[in-house]
Amino acid sequence: MNKFERLLFLLDLIRSRPGLQIAQLSKECRVSGRSVYRDIATLSKAGVPIGFDNGYRLLSSAFLPPLNLNLKEYLVLKLGLSSSVLSKNEIFQKTSQQILSKVDFGLNPELKNRLAHKSEPFKIDIKETSEINKQILWFKPLELAILNNKRIRLSYETVQNGETIREIEPYGLVFKKHAWYLVAYDRLREDYRIFRLSRIKKLSLLDGNFVKDKSCSLEKYFEGSWEIYQGETIDFKIRFWGKAARVIETGKRHPSEKIEKLKDGSVVYSASAKGEDEILRWILTFGEEAEILQPKNLKEKMQNTLEKMQQVYWCTYARVAEPKPGYRINKKTVPKKLK
């Protein structure tokens, strides 16, 4: 038996035959007494309440009726609880392990037998760009403030203006684009804002409660956003060709998007979304295989960005050689209508 199988077998033994001693458990599991001690410690750490009273037995709170889950339901449940967002976060790690242990314990025997011969076929591993320790530091006070409608004073470091002091009314926490964010009403800005947890410098709960606006929710706040940023909704059209066109055709990036395939193999992508800077950065990832068709101000913003990038790279190039008078364009890669 592998360790997972042995832990399930040990749980069944303790549940069905309460009062077994280490020697008996060791014989039944076909491992040493030390291994049994370690397995019991593992189960206890995961939140399974095992006690000793003239032998090992489960406390009454551990008993669950068999769960009527099929294989697909179990795998989806385990996929979510074992995802990197939960399993690598100390705040959720222990709780997710406890839930999985209780679920494993309550599975019907037939499903347990099927799972014993299967490896994990799915995994969610999302990259986090924020320092985990900085995020974890604020989880508990923020959870307390959100559940009890407590106002908060933040010392928060913004990208543009450096450190600022904000008094906010917290609404919820959300994991988006590789990091945890707090959605709150900013009394200074008199509007709803997001705060990246890793940029919080200090946090204190204030006296008094606030009344939550029932019309505000995390889903509604991000509705229409390209990713995270807010702002005015813009209607934009981008033309893609080459590899970029094939990438665009094989994925979905926004609920409002429309894709028109042209005869030359290029595609016109149109959508309406908030977050102009995020949209611009996304277009930049496609390099020379994308052109902004509209709106005019987004196109001008891209031209300004490219001019600044050109200055950076020409300056670097000029240190080792004389700059060439201009770029050479490979005409074969440009659609006929753009020449």
FISESE-840349 format. One record per residue (C-alpha): residue number from 1; residue in three letters; chain; x, y, z. Coordinates in pm, 1 decimal, padded with zeros to 6 digits, always signed. Example, Ala and Ser with C-alpha at 12.3 -4.5 7.8 and 13.67 -1.06 7.14 Angstrom:
<nodes>
[1, "ALA", "A", [+01230.0, -00450.0, +00780.0]]
[2, "SER", "A", [+01367.0, -00106.0, +00714.0]]
</nodes>
This chain:
<nodes>
[1, "MET", "A", [+00000.0, +00000.0, +00000.0]]
[2, "ASN", "A", [+00114.6, +00354.1, -00069.4]]
[3, "LYS", "A", [+00082.0, +00615.6, +00205.5]]
[4, "PHE", "A", [-00254.9, +00745.7, +00084.2]]
[5, "GLU", "A", [-00402.5, +00393.5, +00078.4]]
[6, "ARG", "A", [-00252.8, +00318.3, +00420.5]]
[7, "LEU", "A", [-00400.3, +00633.2, +00577.9]]
[8, "LEU", "A", [-00747.4, +00545.4, +00449.5]]
[9, "PHE", "A", [-00704.1, +00186.4, +00568.6]]
[10, "LEU", "A", [-00588.6, +00307.4, +00911.0]]
[11, "LEU", "A", [-00892.2, +00536.5, +00938.3]]
[12, "ASP", "A", [-01124.5, +00246.9, +00857.6]]
[13, "LEU", "A", [-00957.0, +00029.3, +01117.2]]
[14, "ILE", "A", [-00986.5, +00288.0, +01394.5]]
[15, "ARG", "A", [-01346.8, +00363.2, +01302.3]]
[16, "SER", "A", [-01467.0, +00003.5, +01266.4]]
[17, "ARG", "A", [-01260.8, -00146.4, +01551.3]]
[18, "PRO", "A", [-01212.4, +00123.4, +01817.0]]
[19, "GLY", "A", [-00963.3, +00044.9, +02092.5]]
[20, "LEU", "A", [-00687.3, -00113.6, +01882.6]]
[21, "GLN", "A", [-00333.2, -00076.2, +02016.5]]
[22, "ILE", "A", [-00024.0, +00024.1, +01817.9]]
[23, "ALA", "A", [+00093.3, -00337.1, +01788.6]]
[24, "GLN", "A", [-00241.7, -00445.4, +01642.3]]
[25, "LEU", "A", [-00256.5, -00149.2, +01401.1]]
[26, "SER", "A", [+00102.8, -00218.1, +01297.3]]
[27, "LYS", "A", [+00018.0, -00580.8, +01218.3]]
[28, "GLU", "A", [-00297.2, -00493.2, +01023.5]]
[29, "CYS", "A", [-00123.2, -00220.2, +00819.8]]
[30, "ARG", "A", [+00192.0, -00431.6, +00773.3]]
[31, "VAL", "A", [+00423.6, -00150.5, +00876.3]]
[32, "SER", "A", [+00634.8, -00073.5, +01182.0]]
[33, "GLY", "A", [+00494.9, +00079.8, +01497.7]]
[34, "ARG", "A", [+00688.3, +00398.4, +01422.3]]
[35, "SER", "A", [+00512.7, +00425.9, +01084.4]]
[36, "VAL", "A", [+00174.5, +00391.0, +01255.8]]
[37, "TYR", "A", [+00265.2, +00667.2, +01502.6]]
[38, "ARG", "A", [+00366.3, +00891.6, +01211.6]]
[39, "ASP", "A", [+00043.5, +00812.1, +01022.9]]
[40, "ILE", "A", [-00169.9, +00894.9, +01326.8]]
[41, "ALA", "A", [+00021.3, +01222.9, +01365.7]]
[42, "THR", "A", [-00040.6, +01300.3, +00996.2]]
[43, "LEU", "A", [-00414.6, +01238.5, +01033.1]]
[44, "SER", "A", [-00431.7, +01448.2, +01349.4]]
[45, "LYS", "A", [-00244.4, +01732.7, +01181.0]]
[46, "ALA", "A", [-00495.3, +01718.7, +00894.6]]
[47, "GLY", "A", [-00776.3, +01768.9, +01146.5]]
[48, "VAL", "A", [-00902.0, +01411.0, +01199.1]]
[49, "PRO", "A", [-00980.3, +01392.8, +01573.6]]
[50, "ILE", "A", [-00815.6, +01068.1, +01692.9]]
[51, "GLY", "A", [-00802.2, +01004.5, +02066.2]]
[52, "PHE", "A", [-00651.2, +00736.1, +02291.2]]
[53, "ASP", "A", [-00864.0, +00566.2, +02555.2]]
[54, "ASN", "A", [-00752.6, +00206.6, +02613.5]]
[55, "GLY", "A", [-00663.8, +00207.7, +02245.2]]
[56, "TYR", "A", [-00707.9, +00442.5, +01953.0]]
[57, "ARG", "A", [-01054.4, +00558.8, +01854.9]]
[58, "LEU", "A", [-01222.1, +00841.6, +01665.3]]
[59, "LEU", "A", [-01396.1, +01111.6, +01862.1]]
[60, "SER", "A", [-01769.1, +01142.3, +01795.8]]
[61, "SER", "A", [-01725.6, +01464.6, +01593.9]]
[62, "ALA", "A", [-01529.9, +01269.2, +01333.5]]
[63, "PHE", "A", [-01817.3, +01043.7, +01226.5]]
[64, "LEU", "A", [-01966.6, +01126.4, +00890.9]]
[65, "PRO", "A", [-02224.9, +00932.7, +00693.8]]
[66, "PRO", "A", [-02090.4, +00784.1, +00368.5]]
[67, "LEU", "A", [-02077.0, +01049.4, +00098.1]]
[68, "ASN", "A", [-02263.5, +00964.2, -00217.2]]
[69, "LEU", "A", [-01999.0, +01109.2, -00449.9]]
[70, "ASN", "A", [-01913.2, +00962.7, -00787.0]]
[71, "LEU", "A", [-01555.2, +00957.5, -00916.4]]
[72, "LYS", "A", [-01586.9, +01277.4, -01121.9]]
[73, "GLU", "A", [-01743.2, +01471.2, -00832.4]]
[74, "TYR", "A", [-01465.1, +01362.5, -00597.9]]
[75, "LEU", "A", [-01188.5, +01452.5, -00843.5]]
[76, "VAL", "A", [-01337.7, +01800.1, -00903.5]]
[77, "LEU", "A", [-01367.7, +01859.5, -00527.1]]
[78, "LYS", "A", [-01010.2, +01747.1, -00468.1]]
[79, "LEU", "A", [-00888.5, +01954.0, -00764.2]]
[80, "GLY", "A", [-01023.9, +02273.5, -00608.1]]
[81, "LEU", "A", [-00907.4, +02202.2, -00252.4]]
[82, "SER", "A", [-00560.5, +02095.7, -00371.3]]
[83, "SER", "A", [-00512.2, +02392.7, -00604.8]]
[84, "SER", "A", [-00198.6, +02597.5, -00541.7]]
[85, "VAL", "A", [-00408.1, +02899.6, -00436.2]]
[86, "LEU", "A", [-00528.6, +02702.3, -00130.7]]
[87, "SER", "A", [-00262.7, +02436.3, -00070.3]]
[88, "LYS", "A", [+00030.2, +02683.1, -00071.2]]
[89, "ASN", "A", [-00144.4, +02944.3, +00142.8]]
[90, "GLU", "A", [-00099.4, +02886.3, +00516.5]]
[91, "ILE", "A", [-00438.2, +03044.2, +00587.8]]
[92, "PHE", "A", [-00628.6, +02785.8, +00379.3]]
[93, "GLN", "A", [-00383.1, +02495.2, +00378.0]]
[94, "LYS", "A", [-00485.5, +02333.7, +00706.9]]
[95, "THR", "A", [-00859.1, +02380.1, +00645.0]]
[96, "SER", "A", [-00843.1, +02231.9, +00294.7]]
[97, "GLN", "A", [-00648.6, +01932.4, +00429.5]]
[98, "GLN", "A", [-00909.4, +01883.2, +00702.1]]
[99, "ILE", "A", [-01193.3, +01888.9, +00449.8]]
[100, "LEU", "A", [-01017.2, +01637.8, +00224.3]]
[101, "SER", "A", [-00947.7, +01406.6, +00518.4]]
[102, "LYS", "A", [-01313.8, +01414.5, +00623.4]]
[103, "VAL", "A", [-01429.9, +01359.1, +00266.7]]
[104, "ASP", "A", [-01187.9, +01067.6, +00218.8]]
[105, "PHE", "A", [-01307.5, +00918.7, +00542.6]]
[106, "GLY", "A", [-01674.4, +00940.9, +00443.6]]
[107, "LEU", "A", [-01641.5, +00797.7, +00092.9]]
[108, "ASN", "A", [-01826.8, +00479.9, +00013.2]]
[109, "PRO", "A", [-01608.0, +00162.4, +00000.0]]
[110, "GLU", "A", [-01653.0, +00110.7, -00373.9]]
[111, "LEU", "A", [-01517.5, +00455.9, -00459.5]]
[112, "LYS", "A", [-01231.0, +00416.5, -00211.3]]
[113, "ASN", "A", [-01131.7, +00097.8, -00388.7]]
[114, "ARG", "A", [-01133.5, +00271.6, -00728.5]]
[115, "LEU", "A", [-00929.3, +00564.2, -00599.5]]
[116, "ALA", "A", [-00668.4, +00333.6, -00448.4]]
[117, "HIS", "A", [-00552.4, +00238.6, -00797.4]]
[118, "LYS", "A", [-00556.8, +00585.8, -00954.3]]
[119, "SER", "A", [-00298.9, +00862.4, -00960.0]]
[120, "GLU", "A", [-00411.2, +01226.7, -00954.2]]
[121, "PRO", "A", [-00505.7, +01308.0, -01318.3]]
[122, "PHE", "A", [-00562.3, +01685.6, -01274.8]]
[123, "LYS", "A", [-00380.4, +01972.2, -01107.4]]
[124, "ILE", "A", [-00425.5, +02349.4, -01075.8]]
[125, "ASP", "A", [-00095.1, +02530.6, -01025.4]]
[126, "ILE", "A", [-00131.6, +02909.4, -01053.4]]
[127, "LYS", "A", [+00173.1, +03132.3, -01031.6]]
[128, "GLU", "A", [+00160.6, +03392.3, -00753.5]]
[129, "THR", "A", [+00372.5, +03702.0, -00813.5]]
[130, "SER", "A", [+00323.1, +03854.8, -00468.4]]
[131, "GLU", "A", [+00526.4, +03749.4, -00167.2]]
[132, "ILE", "A", [+00308.1, +03494.6, +00013.3]]
[133, "ASN", "A", [+00421.0, +03602.8, +00361.7]]
[134, "LYS", "A", [+00313.3, +03963.2, +00296.4]]
[135, "GLN", "A", [-00032.0, +03847.8, +00188.9]]
[136, "ILE", "A", [-00083.3, +03605.1, +00477.1]]
[137, "LEU", "A", [-00001.0, +03876.1, +00731.6]]
[138, "TRP", "A", [-00323.9, +04064.6, +00650.0]]
[139, "PHE", "A", [-00569.0, +03778.4, +00598.5]]
[140, "LYS", "A", [-00694.6, +03740.4, +00956.0]]
[141, "PRO", "A", [-00755.1, +04109.7, +01035.2]]
[142, "LEU", "A", [-00917.9, +04158.6, +00693.4]]
[143, "GLU", "A", [-01139.9, +03854.5, +00743.7]]
[144, "LEU", "A", [-01247.8, +03994.9, +01082.1]]
[145, "ALA", "A", [-01318.7, +04337.5, +00931.2]]
[146, "ILE", "A", [-01515.5, +04197.0, +00635.4]]
[147, "LEU", "A", [-01732.6, +03965.7, +00847.1]]
[148, "ASN", "A", [-01802.8, +04234.0, +01108.7]]
[149, "ASN", "A", [-01835.1, +04539.0, +00880.4]]
[150, "LYS", "A", [-01540.4, +04715.1, +01044.0]]
[151, "ARG", "A", [-01376.3, +05019.3, +00886.6]]
[152, "ILE", "A", [-01000.4, +05002.7, +00828.0]]
[153, "ARG", "A", [-00715.8, +05251.8, +00811.2]]
[154, "LEU", "A", [-00450.2, +05146.0, +00561.1]]
[155, "SER", "A", [-00100.0, +05259.2, +00491.7]]
[156, "TYR", "A", [-00082.9, +05157.3, +00128.3]]
[157, "GLU", "A", [+00192.9, +05187.2, -00131.9]]
[158, "THR", "A", [+00061.2, +05277.1, -00476.6]]
[159, "VAL", "A", [+00263.1, +05234.2, -00795.1]]
[160, "GLN", "A", [+00216.6, +05597.4, -00900.7]]
[161, "ASN", "A", [+00211.3, +05800.8, -00577.4]]
[162, "GLY", "A", [+00405.8, +05593.8, -00326.4]]
[163, "GLU", "A", [+00273.5, +05542.7, +00028.3]]
[164, "THR", "A", [-00068.9, +05688.8, +00111.3]]
[165, "ILE", "A", [-00309.0, +05667.1, +00406.7]]
[166, "ARG", "A", [-00660.0, +05541.2, +00327.4]]
[167, "GLU", "A", [-00972.8, +05487.5, +00534.0]]
[168, "ILE", "A", [-01174.5, +05211.6, +00372.7]]
[169, "GLU", "A", [-01481.8, +04991.3, +00412.0]]
[170, "PRO", "A", [-01382.6, +04633.5, +00315.4]]
[171, "TYR", "A", [-01618.0, +04418.1, +00106.4]]
[172, "GLY", "A", [-01424.1, +04106.0, +00007.3]]
[173, "LEU", "A", [-01101.7, +03933.0, -00096.2]]
[174, "VAL", "A", [-01043.3, +03793.7, -00443.3]]
[175, "PHE", "A", [-00755.9, +03611.4, -00613.5]]
[176, "LYS", "A", [-00696.2, +03754.5, -00961.8]]
[177, "LYS", "A", [-00402.6, +03770.6, -01198.3]]
[178, "HIS", "A", [-00148.1, +03596.8, -00971.5]]
[179, "ALA", "A", [-00226.2, +03785.7, -00647.3]]
[180, "TRP", "A", [-00482.2, +03851.7, -00371.8]]
[181, "TYR", "A", [-00677.3, +04178.6, -00379.0]]
[182, "LEU", "A", [-00907.6, +04353.3, -00134.9]]
[183, "VAL", "A", [-01219.5, +04518.7, -00277.8]]
[184, "ALA", "A", [-01327.4, +04812.1, -00059.8]]
[185, "TYR", "A", [-01500.4, +05148.8, -00058.4]]
[186, "ASP", "A", [-01232.4, +05418.1, -00038.7]]
[187, "ARG", "A", [-01364.4, +05711.5, +00165.1]]
[188, "LEU", "A", [-01087.8, +05937.7, +00031.5]]
[189, "ARG", "A", [-01174.0, +05869.7, -00334.8]]
[190, "GLU", "A", [-01546.2, +05827.5, -00260.0]]
[191, "ASP", "A", [-01553.4, +05520.9, -00481.4]]
[192, "TYR", "A", [-01481.4, +05147.7, -00478.9]]
[193, "ARG", "A", [-01116.8, +05049.2, -00524.3]]
[194, "ILE", "A", [-00894.2, +04742.2, -00517.6]]
[195, "PHE", "A", [-00589.1, +04706.2, -00293.3]]
[196, "ARG", "A", [-00320.5, +04448.7, -00356.5]]
[197, "LEU", "A", [-00244.5, +04278.0, -00026.1]]
[198, "SER", "A", [+00132.0, +04270.5, -00080.8]]
[199, "ARG", "A", [+00135.2, +04653.4, -00102.6]]
[200, "ILE", "A", [-00028.1, +04707.9, +00236.8]]
[201, "LYS", "A", [+00228.0, +04848.4, +00481.8]]
[202, "LYS", "A", [+00013.0, +04891.8, +00794.5]]
[203, "LEU", "A", [-00343.1, +04804.1, +00886.7]]
[204, "SER", "A", [-00560.2, +04894.0, +01183.0]]
[205, "LEU", "A", [-00927.4, +04831.1, +01260.4]]
[206, "LEU", "A", [-01126.4, +05141.1, +01352.2]]
[207, "ASP", "A", [-01408.9, +05177.9, +01603.1]]
[208, "GLY", "A", [-01760.7, +05168.5, +01470.8]]
[209, "ASN", "A", [-01924.9, +04973.9, +01192.3]]
[210, "PHE", "A", [-02035.1, +05063.3, +00843.6]]
[211, "VAL", "A", [-02345.5, +04955.0, +00652.3]]
[212, "LYS", "A", [-02266.0, +04756.3, +00341.8]]
[213, "ASP", "A", [-02421.0, +04850.1, +00011.4]]
[214, "LYS", "A", [-02615.2, +04534.8, -00079.7]]
[215, "SER", "A", [-02595.1, +04618.9, -00447.8]]
[216, "CYS", "A", [-02214.5, +04585.9, -00440.9]]
[217, "SER", "A", [-02055.0, +04242.9, -00490.9]]
[218, "LEU", "A", [-01720.4, +04106.7, -00609.2]]
[219, "GLU", "A", [-01881.0, +03976.7, -00928.8]]
[220, "LYS", "A", [-02042.4, +04311.2, -01005.3]]
[221, "TYR", "A", [-01725.7, +04508.3, -00928.8]]
[222, "PHE", "A", [-01517.9, +04320.7, -01189.8]]
[223, "GLU", "A", [-01801.4, +04296.9, -01439.7]]
[224, "GLY", "A", [-01681.3, +04429.3, -01775.7]]
[225, "SER", "A", [-01315.0, +04459.4, -01669.4]]
[226, "TRP", "A", [-01049.4, +04324.2, -01901.5]]
[227, "GLU", "A", [-00870.4, +04178.2, -01598.2]]
[228, "ILE", "A", [-00855.1, +04386.4, -01278.6]]
[229, "TYR", "A", [-00849.5, +04756.7, -01356.7]]
[230, "GLN", "A", [-01158.8, +04973.5, -01365.8]]
[231, "GLY", "A", [-01232.4, +05294.4, -01556.4]]
[232, "GLU", "A", [-01441.5, +05386.2, -01855.9]]
[233, "THR", "A", [-01554.9, +05110.9, -02090.4]]
[234, "ILE", "A", [-01384.2, +05137.1, -02428.7]]
[235, "ASP", "A", [-01485.4, +04978.1, -02758.6]]
[236, "PHE", "A", [-01176.1, +04859.4, -02942.2]]
[237, "LYS", "A", [-01080.8, +04670.1, -03258.1]]
[238, "ILE", "A", [-00750.0, +04496.5, -03323.0]]
[239, "ARG", "A", [-00630.0, +04326.1, -03637.3]]
[240, "PHE", "A", [-00409.1, +04018.7, -03591.7]]
[241, "TRP", "A", [-00222.2, +03814.0, -03849.8]]
[242, "GLY", "A", [+00028.6, +03529.5, -03863.5]]
[243, "LYS", "A", [+00066.8, +03322.0, -03548.1]]
[244, "ALA", "A", [-00120.0, +03585.0, -03345.3]]
[245, "ALA", "A", [-00434.0, +03532.8, -03557.2]]
[246, "ARG", "A", [-00428.3, +03159.7, -03486.1]]
[247, "VAL", "A", [-00382.2, +03225.6, -03114.1]]
[248, "ILE", "A", [-00680.6, +03462.3, -03110.0]]
[249, "GLU", "A", [-00901.9, +03212.4, -03292.5]]
[250, "THR", "A", [-00833.8, +02932.9, -03043.9]]
[251, "GLY", "A", [-00919.1, +03110.6, -02715.9]]
[252, "LYS", "A", [-01170.6, +03333.2, -02541.5]]
[253, "ARG", "A", [-01052.9, +03638.1, -02348.3]]
[254, "HIS", "A", [-01362.3, +03845.0, -02270.8]]
[255, "PRO", "A", [-01741.2, +03786.6, -02264.6]]
[256, "SER", "A", [-01803.1, +04074.8, -02508.5]]
[257, "GLU", "A", [-01552.2, +03969.7, -02774.2]]
[258, "LYS", "A", [-01629.3, +03915.8, -03142.8]]
[259, "ILE", "A", [-01387.6, +03767.8, -03396.4]]
[260, "GLU", "A", [-01413.0, +03824.4, -03772.0]]
[261, "LYS", "A", [-01195.8, +03613.2, -03999.6]]
[262, "LEU", "A", [-01077.1, +03783.8, -04318.3]]
[263, "LYS", "A", [-00993.6, +03625.6, -04654.2]]
[264, "ASP", "A", [-00618.1, +03687.9, -04618.7]]
[265, "GLY", "A", [-00608.2, +03477.1, -04298.0]]
[266, "SER", "A", [-00596.9, +03770.5, -04057.2]]
[267, "VAL", "A", [-00869.3, +03833.0, -03797.3]]
[268, "VAL", "A", [-01036.1, +04143.4, -03655.0]]
[269, "TYR", "A", [-01092.6, +04119.2, -03280.4]]
[270, "SER", "A", [-01346.0, +04355.9, -03121.1]]
[271, "ALA", "A", [-01459.5, +04391.2, -02759.6]]
[272, "SER", "A", [-01585.2, +04638.1, -02498.6]]
[273, "ALA", "A", [-01400.5, +04641.0, -02166.2]]
[274, "LYS", "A", [-01262.8, +04851.9, -01880.9]]
[275, "GLY", "A", [-00892.2, +04882.5, -01811.2]]
[276, "GLU", "A", [-00721.6, +05061.1, -02100.8]]
[277, "ASP", "A", [-00367.3, +05004.2, -01969.7]]
[278, "GLU", "A", [-00424.6, +04630.2, -01930.9]]
[279, "ILE", "A", [-00567.6, +04607.8, -02283.2]]
[280, "LEU", "A", [-00266.8, +04794.8, -02421.0]]
[281, "ARG", "A", [-00020.2, +04564.1, -02244.3]]
[282, "TRP", "A", [-00206.3, +04261.6, -02379.6]]
[283, "ILE", "A", [-00182.0, +04391.0, -02738.2]]
[284, "LEU", "A", [+00191.7, +04454.0, -02692.9]]
[285, "THR", "A", [+00248.7, +04082.7, -02622.9]]
[286, "PHE", "A", [+00168.0, +04007.7, -02988.6]]
[287, "GLY", "A", [+00445.4, +04235.7, -03115.7]]
[288, "GLU", "A", [+00444.8, +04312.3, -03487.4]]
[289, "GLU", "A", [+00149.1, +04081.9, -03559.0]]
[290, "ALA", "A", [-00115.6, +04318.6, -03419.1]]
[291, "GLU", "A", [-00250.5, +04660.2, -03520.0]]
[292, "ILE", "A", [-00500.6, +04876.5, -03331.0]]
[293, "LEU", "A", [-00778.9, +04985.8, -03565.2]]
[294, "GLN", "A", [-00984.8, +05179.0, -03310.5]]
[295, "PRO", "A", [-01029.5, +05384.9, -03098.3]]
[296, "LYS", "A", [-00796.6, +05661.0, -03209.2]]
[297, "ASN", "A", [-00675.7, +05749.7, -02858.2]]
[298, "LEU", "A", [-00574.2, +05386.6, -02787.9]]
[299, "LYS", "A", [-00380.2, +05381.6, -03115.1]]
[300, "GLU", "A", [-00206.9, +05708.4, -03022.9]]
[301, "LYS", "A", [-00121.8, +05570.1, -02680.3]]
[302, "MET", "A", [+00037.1, +05266.5, -02844.5]]
[303, "GLN", "A", [+00238.3, +05490.2, -03080.9]]
[304, "ASN", "A", [+00363.0, +05692.9, -02783.3]]
[305, "THR", "A", [+00461.2, +05374.2, -02600.2]]
[306, "LEU", "A", [+00649.5, +05239.0, -02901.4]]
[307, "GLU", "A", [+00833.9, +05567.2, -02949.2]]
[308, "LYS", "A", [+00955.4, +05554.6, -02588.3]]
[309, "MET", "A", [+01056.7, +05189.8, -02629.6]]
[310, "GLN", "A", [+01244.7, +05279.5, -02945.9]]
[311, "GLN", "A", [+01438.3, +05548.2, -02758.8]]
[312, "VAL", "A", [+01534.0, +05296.7, -02489.5]]
[313, "TYR", "A", [+01658.7, +05034.5, -02732.6]]
[314, "TRP", "A", [+01822.0, +05275.9, -02978.2]]
[315, "CYS", "A", [+02008.5, +05428.4, -02683.7]]
[316, "THR", "A", [+02130.6, +05085.1, -02573.5]]
[317, "TYR", "A", [+02225.5, +04994.5, -02929.8]]
[318, "ALA", "A", [+02414.8, +05319.7, -02983.6]]
[319, "ARG", "A", [+02655.2, +05233.5, -02703.4]]
[320, "VAL", "A", [+02814.8, +04958.6, -02909.5]]
[321, "ALA", "A", [+02757.1, +05072.8, -03268.1]]
[322, "GLU", "A", [+02619.5, +05353.6, -03480.6]]
[323, "PRO", "A", [+02239.3, +05330.3, -03509.4]]
[324, "LYS", "A", [+02095.5, +05232.1, -03842.7]]
[325, "PRO", "A", [+01879.4, +05493.4, -04016.4]]
[326, "GLY", "A", [+01560.7, +05290.4, -03976.5]]
[327, "TYR", "A", [+01397.7, +04951.8, -03937.6]]
[328, "ARG", "A", [+01383.7, +04698.4, -04219.4]]
[329, "ILE", "A", [+01035.6, +04557.9, -04258.8]]
[330, "ASN", "A", [+00983.4, +04206.2, -04385.7]]
[331, "LYS", "A", [+00704.5, +04269.9, -04633.9]]
[332, "LYS", "A", [+00610.8, +03901.4, -04650.8]]
[333, "THR", "A", [+00481.2, +03908.9, -04293.0]]
[334, "VAL", "A", [+00252.3, +04209.8, -04344.4]]
[335, "PRO", "A", [-00100.4, +04152.8, -04486.4]]
[336, "LYS", "A", [-00155.7, +04302.9, -04831.1]]
[337, "LYS", "A", [-00414.2, +04555.7, -04706.2]]
[338, "LEU", "A", [-00163.5, +04699.1, -04460.0]]
[339, "LYS", "A", [+00115.7, +04759.5, -04717.4]]
</nodes>
